[in-house]
Amino acid sequence: MEQGGDDYLIKPFHKAELKARVHSILRGRISGGSRQIQFNELTVDLSARKATIHNKVLNLTRKEYDLLLFTL
């Protein structure tokens, strides 16, 4: 946690608990009611389900987009 972790789960855990914690963390990173997450040069627009880096749209599959959100 001291090195930047937001949360942790002890194994074994249920997928529903993991999903709930991920959503909770994402809600915390969305500032001022914005539907965008900014991380360095990466911007993720949650409403449009698109990601851009250096103002270029990333062509991501649904799974790639979901994994990107998971890693933020």
DSSP file (Angstrom, degrees, kcal/mol; ACC not computed):
  #  RESIDUE AA STRUCTURE BP1 BP2  ACC     N-H-->O    O-->H-N    N-H-->O    O-->H-N    TCO  KAPPA ALPHA  PHI   PSI    X-CA   Y-CA   Z-CA
    1    1 A M    >         0   0    0      0, 0.0     3,-1.4     0, 0.0     7,-0.0   0.000 360.0 360.0 360.0 -34.0    0.0    0.0    0.0
    2    2 A E  T 3   +     0   0    0      1,-0.3     0, 0.0     2,-0.1     0, 0.0   0.700 360.0  57.3 -69.3 -17.6    2.9    2.3    0.7
    3    3 A Q  T 3  S-     0   0    0      0, 0.0    -1,-0.3     0, 0.0     0, 0.0   0.150 135.4 -74.3-101.8  18.9    4.1    1.9   -2.8
    4    4 A G  S <  S+     0   0    0     -3,-1.4    -2,-0.1     1,-0.3     2,-0.1   0.476  79.7 147.6 110.0   3.2    0.9    3.1   -4.5
    5    5 A G        -     0   0    0      1,-0.1    -1,-0.3     3,-0.0     3,-0.1  -0.431  30.8-163.2 -69.7 146.3   -1.5    0.2   -4.1
    6    6 A D        -     0   0    0      1,-0.3     2,-0.3    -2,-0.1    -1,-0.1   0.744  66.0 -22.8 -97.2 -30.5   -5.2    1.2   -3.8
    7    7 A D        -     0   0    0      2,-0.0    -1,-0.3    18,-0.0     2,-0.3  -0.954  56.4-146.3-167.1 172.1   -6.6   -2.0   -2.3
    8    8 A Y        -     0   0    0     -2,-0.3     2,-0.4    -3,-0.1    -3,-0.0  -0.987   5.2-145.5-152.2 158.6   -5.9   -5.8   -2.1
    9    9 A L        -     0   0    0     -2,-0.3     2,-0.5     4,-0.0     4,-0.1  -0.963  15.4-134.3-124.6 143.3   -7.8   -9.0   -1.9
   10   10 A I        -     0   0    0     -2,-0.4    -2,-0.0     2,-0.1     0, 0.0  -0.838  46.0 -82.1 -95.5 133.2   -7.0  -12.2    0.0
   11   11 A K  S    S+     0   0    0     -2,-0.5     2,-0.1     2,-0.1     3,-0.0  -0.484 107.3  45.3 -76.2 149.5   -7.3  -15.4   -1.9
   12   12 A P  S    S+     0   0    0      0, 0.0     2,-0.3     0, 0.0    -2,-0.1   0.660  79.5 160.1 -77.2 152.1   -9.7  -17.1   -2.5
   13   13 A F        -     0   0    0     -2,-0.1     2,-0.3    -4,-0.1    -2,-0.1  -0.935  38.7-110.5-134.8 159.5  -12.0  -14.3   -3.5
   14   14 A H     >  -     0   0    0     -2,-0.3     4,-1.9     1,-0.1     3,-0.5  -0.650  22.0-127.1 -89.5 145.2  -15.3  -14.0   -5.5
   15   15 A K  H  > S+     0   0    0     -2,-0.3     4,-2.8     1,-0.2     5,-0.2   0.858 110.0  59.2 -57.8 -36.4  -15.3  -12.4   -8.9
   16   16 A A  H  > S+     0   0    0      1,-0.2     4,-2.3     2,-0.2    -1,-0.2   0.881 105.0  49.0 -62.5 -38.0  -18.2  -10.2   -7.7
   17   17 A E  H  > S+     0   0    0     -3,-0.5     4,-2.3     2,-0.2    -1,-0.2   0.916 111.3  49.3 -67.8 -42.4  -16.1   -8.8   -4.9
   18   18 A L  H  X S+     0   0    0     -4,-1.9     4,-2.4     1,-0.2    -2,-0.2   0.936 112.1  48.6 -59.7 -47.0  -13.2   -8.1   -7.3
   19   19 A K  H  X S+     0   0    0     -4,-2.8     4,-2.4     1,-0.2    -2,-0.2   0.911 110.7  50.6 -61.0 -43.4  -15.6   -6.3   -9.7
   20   20 A A  H  X S+     0   0    0     -4,-2.3     4,-2.1     1,-0.2    -1,-0.2   0.898 111.2  48.3 -62.8 -40.9  -17.1   -4.2   -6.9
   21   21 A R  H  X S+     0   0    0     -4,-2.3     4,-2.4     2,-0.2    -1,-0.2   0.892 110.3  51.1 -68.0 -38.9  -13.7   -3.1   -5.7
   22   22 A V  H  X S+     0   0    0     -4,-2.4     4,-2.5     2,-0.2    -2,-0.2   0.935 111.1  48.2 -62.4 -46.2  -12.5   -2.2   -9.2
   23   23 A H  H  X S+     0   0    0     -4,-2.4     4,-2.4     1,-0.2    -2,-0.2   0.892 110.6  52.3 -61.6 -39.3  -15.6   -0.1   -9.8
   24   24 A S  H  X S+     0   0    0     -4,-2.1     4,-1.7     2,-0.2    -1,-0.2   0.923 110.5  47.0 -62.4 -45.0  -15.1    1.6   -6.4
   25   25 A I  H  X S+     0   0    0     -4,-2.4     4,-1.1     1,-0.2    -2,-0.2   0.911 111.5  51.2 -64.0 -42.3  -11.5    2.5   -7.2
   26   26 A L  H >X S+     0   0    0     -4,-2.5     4,-0.8     1,-0.2     3,-0.6   0.899 107.0  53.5 -63.3 -39.9  -12.5    3.8  -10.7
   27   27 A R  H >< S+     0   0    0     -4,-2.4     3,-0.8     1,-0.2    -1,-0.2   0.895 106.6  53.6 -60.2 -38.7  -15.2    6.0   -9.1
   28   28 A G  H 3< S+     0   0    0     -4,-1.7    -1,-0.2     1,-0.2    -2,-0.2   0.752 106.3  52.4 -67.8 -24.0  -12.6    7.5   -6.8
   29   29 A R  H << S+     0   0    0     -4,-1.1     2,-0.8    -3,-0.6     9,-0.3   0.561  87.1  90.3 -90.3  -8.6  -10.4    8.4   -9.8
   30   30 A I  S << S-     0   0    0     -3,-0.8     3,-0.4    -4,-0.8     2,-0.3  -0.797  70.1-156.7 -89.8 113.6  -13.1   10.3  -11.6
   31   31 A S    >   +     0   0    0     -2,-0.8     3,-1.9     5,-0.4     5,-0.2  -0.682  59.5   0.1 -98.9 144.3  -12.8   13.8  -10.4
   32   32 A G  T 3  S-     0   0    0     -2,-0.3    -1,-0.2     1,-0.3     3,-0.1   0.743 122.4 -63.7  61.1  28.2  -15.4   16.5  -10.4
   33   33 A G  T 3  S+     0   0    0     -3,-0.4    -1,-0.3     1,-0.2    -2,-0.1   0.500  94.3 149.0  76.3   1.5  -18.2   14.4  -11.9
   34   34 A S    <   -     0   0    0     -3,-1.9    -1,-0.2     1,-0.1    -2,-0.0  -0.332  48.7-142.9 -66.2 150.7  -16.2   14.0  -15.1
   35   35 A R  S    S+     0   0    0     -3,-0.1    11,-2.9    -5,-0.1    12,-0.7  -0.026  73.9  90.4-102.6  28.3  -16.6   10.8  -17.1
   36   36 A Q  E     -A   45   0A   0      9,-0.2     2,-0.5    -5,-0.2    -5,-0.4  -0.952  60.2-153.1-125.9 146.0  -12.9   10.8  -18.0
   37   37 A I  E     -A   44   0A   0      7,-2.5     7,-2.8    -2,-0.4     2,-0.5  -0.975  13.5-160.7-115.3 129.9   -9.9    9.3  -16.3
   38   38 A Q  E     +A   43   0A   0     -2,-0.5     2,-0.4    -9,-0.3     5,-0.2  -0.942  15.8 169.9-113.6 129.2   -6.5   10.9  -17.0
   39   39 A F  E >   -A   42   0A   0      3,-3.0     3,-2.7    -2,-0.5     2,-0.1  -0.888  66.1 -60.9-139.5 106.7   -3.2    9.1  -16.4
   40   40 A N  T 3  S-     0   0    0     -2,-0.4    -1,-0.1     1,-0.3     0, 0.0  -0.377 121.7 -15.4  51.6-120.8   -0.1   10.9  -17.7
   41   41 A E  T 3  S+     0   0    0     -2,-0.1    13,-1.3    -3,-0.1     2,-0.4   0.467 119.5  96.9 -89.7  -1.2   -0.7   11.2  -21.5
   42   42 A L  E <   -AB  39  53A   0     -3,-2.7    -3,-3.0    11,-0.2     2,-0.4  -0.763  50.8-174.6 -93.3 130.5   -3.5    8.6  -21.5
   43   43 A T  E     -AB  38  52A   0      9,-2.9     9,-2.9    -2,-0.4     2,-0.5  -0.993   6.3-164.2-123.4 131.1   -7.2    9.7  -21.3
   44   44 A V  E     -AB  37  51A   0     -7,-2.8    -7,-2.5    -2,-0.4     2,-0.8  -0.968   7.1-155.3-116.7 119.9  -10.0    7.3  -21.0
   45   45 A D  E  >> -AB  36  50A   0      5,-3.0     5,-1.6    -2,-0.5     4,-1.1  -0.841   6.2-169.6 -94.3 107.0  -13.5    8.5  -21.8
   46   46 A L  T  45S+     0   0    0    -11,-2.9    -1,-0.2    -2,-0.8   -10,-0.1   0.834  83.3  53.1 -69.4 -33.2  -15.9    6.3  -19.9
   47   47 A S  T  45S+     0   0    0    -12,-0.7    -1,-0.2     1,-0.2   -11,-0.1   0.917 119.2  33.2 -67.7 -43.4  -19.0    7.7  -21.6
   48   48 A A  T  45S-     0   0    0    -13,-0.2    -1,-0.2     2,-0.1    -2,-0.2   0.531 101.9-131.6 -90.0  -7.5  -17.7    7.0  -25.2
   49   49 A R  T  <5 +     0   0    0     -4,-1.1     2,-0.3     1,-0.2    -3,-0.2   0.930  64.6 124.5  53.2  49.5  -15.7    3.9  -24.2
   50   50 A K  E   < -B   45   0A   0     -5,-1.6    -5,-3.0     9,-0.1     2,-0.4  -0.964  47.6-151.5-136.7 155.9  -12.6    5.2  -25.9
   51   51 A A  E     -BC  44  58A   0      7,-0.5     7,-3.2    -2,-0.3     2,-0.4  -0.962   9.7-170.2-126.7 143.5   -9.0    5.8  -25.0
   52   52 A T  E     -BC  43  57A   0     -9,-2.9    -9,-2.9    -2,-0.4     2,-0.4  -0.968   6.6-168.2-131.1 149.3   -6.6    8.3  -26.4
   53   53 A I  E >  S-BC  42  56A   0      3,-2.3     3,-1.6    -2,-0.4   -11,-0.2  -0.991  82.6  -4.1-136.8 130.8   -2.9    8.8  -25.9
   54   54 A H  T 3  S-     0   0    0    -13,-1.3    -1,-0.1    -2,-0.4   -12,-0.1   0.879 131.1 -60.9  51.8  40.1   -1.1   11.9  -27.1
   55   55 A N  T 3  S+     0   0    0    -14,-0.4     2,-0.5     1,-0.2    -1,-0.3   0.647 112.0 121.8  63.1  19.3   -4.5   12.9  -28.6
   56   56 A K  E <   -C   53   0A   0     -3,-1.6    -3,-2.3     0, 0.0     2,-0.2  -0.952  65.8-121.1-111.5 130.4   -4.6    9.8  -30.8
   57   57 A V  E     -C   52   0A   0     -2,-0.5     2,-0.5    -5,-0.2    -5,-0.3  -0.478  20.9-136.9 -70.3 133.1   -7.5    7.4  -30.5
   58   58 A L  E     -C   51   0A   0     -7,-3.2     2,-1.3    -2,-0.2    -7,-0.5  -0.805   9.6-137.8 -90.1 127.5   -6.5    3.8  -29.5
   59   59 A N        +     0   0    0     -2,-0.5     2,-0.3    -9,-0.1    -9,-0.1  -0.708  38.9 170.7 -86.9  93.5   -8.4    1.2  -31.5
   60   60 A L        -     0   0    0     -2,-1.3     2,-0.1    -9,-0.1    -9,-0.0  -0.807  32.8-126.7-108.7 144.1   -9.1   -1.3  -28.7
   61   61 A T     >  -     0   0    0     -2,-0.3     4,-2.6     1,-0.1     5,-0.2  -0.337  39.4-100.9 -72.6 169.1  -11.3   -4.3  -28.6
   62   62 A R  H  > S+     0   0    0      1,-0.2     4,-2.5     2,-0.2     5,-0.2   0.916 125.4  48.4 -59.2 -43.0  -13.9   -4.5  -25.9
   63   63 A K  H  > S+     0   0    0      2,-0.2     4,-2.5     1,-0.2    -1,-0.2   0.908 110.8  50.1 -65.4 -42.0  -11.7   -6.9  -23.9
   64   64 A E  H  > S+     0   0    0      2,-0.2     4,-2.3     1,-0.2    -1,-0.2   0.910 111.3  49.3 -62.1 -42.3   -8.6   -4.6  -24.3
   65   65 A Y  H  X S+     0   0    0     -4,-2.6     4,-2.4     2,-0.2    -2,-0.2   0.932 111.4  49.0 -61.8 -46.4  -10.6   -1.6  -23.2
   66   66 A D  H  X S+     0   0    0     -4,-2.5     4,-2.1     1,-0.2    -2,-0.2   0.895 111.5  49.4 -61.7 -41.2  -11.9   -3.5  -20.1
   67   67 A L  H  X S+     0   0    0     -4,-2.5     4,-1.7     2,-0.2    -1,-0.2   0.879 108.2  54.2 -65.5 -37.1   -8.3   -4.6  -19.3
   68   68 A L  H  X S+     0   0    0     -4,-2.3     4,-1.1     2,-0.2     3,-0.3   0.941 109.2  47.6 -61.4 -47.2   -7.1   -1.1  -19.6
   69   69 A L  H >< S+     0   0    0     -4,-2.4     3,-0.6     1,-0.2    -1,-0.2   0.899 109.1  55.0 -60.1 -40.0   -9.7    0.1  -17.1
   70   70 A F  H 3< S+     0   0    0     -4,-2.1    -1,-0.2     1,-0.2    -2,-0.2   0.853 108.5  48.1 -61.8 -35.2   -8.7   -2.7  -14.8
   71   71 A T  H 3<        0   0    0     -4,-1.7    -1,-0.2    -3,-0.3    -2,-0.2   0.650 360.0 360.0 -84.2 -15.2   -5.1   -1.6  -14.8
   72   72 A L    <<        0   0    0     -4,-1.1    -1,-0.2    -3,-0.6    -2,-0.1   0.504 360.0 360.0 -72.3 360.0   -5.7    2.1  -14.2
